[in-house]
Amino acid sequence: MGKKSKKQRNAEQLVRQQGVRDKARNRRRPSRDDIARMLLWKMIMSAENHRLGRQQALDRLCDEIVDGLELQGFSVRESEEVFEGLADRYANGLFPFRPKRHLSKDSGDLDAN
C-alpha cells in the first residue's frame, strides 16, 4: 500500500477531529481554553480579597502572566493591555461567561456515550 496523499491525510484528519469535538461536546467535556478562562476569572476574583490589597495582587498576577507571554514572543504592552481589560471586565463580580447552549441538558442526545 502506497503513501497517502497530503490531501487524503488532511481529509481523514478533518473527520477524526470532528469526531473528537463531537464526543467532547456529547460528554460535556471542557477544553483547555474553558479551564484557562475559568482559572483566570477565579484568580482575578480572589485578588479582590487578597491580603496585600486588590491592586497589588492584580499587579503581581499580571506580571506573572505577562512574563510568560513575553517568553512566548507576545508584546509586553499588548499583553498588559489585554490582561487589564479582562481584569476590569471580570472585577465587577458578575459571572462573565455566556451559557454554552450546546451543553444544556435539554439538547437531546447528550447521554449517547
BELNORSUL-V102204 format. One record per pair of residues at least 12 apart in sequence whose ideal C-beta (glycine too) atoms are under 10 Angstrom apart, sorted by the first residue. I is the first residue (numbers start at 1). J is the second residue. If there is no record, write none. Layout:
i = {I,I}
j = {J,J}
//
This chain:
i = {22,22,23,23,25,25,25,25,25,26,26,26,26,26,26,26,26,26,27,27,27,27,27,28,28,28,28,28,28,28,28,29,30,30,34,34,37,37,37,37,38,40,40,40,40,40,40,41,41,41,41,41,41,41,42,43,43,43,43,43,43,43,44,44,44,44,44,44,44,44,44,44,44,44,45,45,45,45,45,46,47,47,47,47,47,47,47,48,48,48,54,54,58,58,58,58,58,59,61,61,62,62,62,62,62,62,63,63,65,65,65,65,65,66,66,66,66,66,66,67,69,69}
j = {112,113,112,113,100,102,103,107,110,102,103,107,108,109,110,111,112,113,103,110,111,112,113,100,102,103,104,105,107,110,111,103,100,103,97,100,86,90,96,97,97,61,65,83,86,87,90,86,87,89,90,95,96,97,90,57,58,61,64,65,87,90,57,58,61,62,83,86,87,88,89,90,91,96,90,91,93,95,96,61,59,60,61,62,87,90,91,90,91,93,87,91,83,84,87,88,91,87,83,87,79,80,83,84,86,87,80,83,79,80,82,83,86,78,79,80,81,82,83,79,82,83}
//
